[in-house]
């Protein structure tokens, strides 16, 4: 297997409930609403992060040009509504690994869209990009996300204790990862 993943390809990945597609500048107004959601802010950004319409336009308008990462919009397959994003980034060619992150706005939660979107991009990472390892970090108090990651096959590797003061309380950060052979075993087990 070559260790050159091709992040320049921005695929459309279709599941039963979710469709992952490349971002366009037209997505900025919806993403601005999603990124202002209190739960997204609480679990995603540093407390002092400032998000402006200009920075969002620049960010989401340039995602398709990036060859070192894959940012895809999560949409509801039934309605086409944009509900969040999934990202593979921090690509390390030497170890064929990268980081994963996701966020969903309120209209994407509680319906299985996040679990399916995570499965779709993890499958793409291993089966199309040839990744060996996908890792993530999540706050320990983000129980909904941790359940999704465990369902998909991520394994807890450790906890960084009290890494950040959030809303007056110290937050732990859970480190999780899934390896290519673990993914392959899960896929073959479900195919039986």
HELIX and SHEET records of a PDB file:
HELIX    1   1 UNK A   25  UNK A   27  5                                   3    
HELIX    2   2 UNK A   28  UNK A   35  1                                   8    
HELIX    3   3 UNK A   38  UNK A   44  1                                   7    
HELIX    4   4 UNK A   53  UNK A   62  1                                  10    
HELIX    5   5 UNK A   63  UNK A   65  5                                   3    
HELIX    6   6 UNK A  106  UNK A  108  5                                   3    
HELIX    7   7 UNK A  113  UNK A  127  1                                  15    
HELIX    8   8 UNK A  143  UNK A  152  1                                  10    
HELIX    9   9 UNK A  180  UNK A  191  1                                  12    
SHEET    1   A 8 UNK A  13  UNK A  14  0                                        
SHEET    2   A 8 UNK A  18  UNK A  22 -1                                        
SHEET    3   A 8 UNK A  70  UNK A  76 -1                                        
SHEET    4   A 8 UNK A  82  UNK A  92 -1                                        
SHEET    5   A 8 UNK A  97  UNK A 104 -1                                        
SHEET    6   A 8 UNK A 133  UNK A 139  1                                        
SHEET    7   A 8 UNK A 169  UNK A 179 -1                                        
SHEET    8   A 8 UNK A 155  UNK A 166 -1                                        
END                                                                             
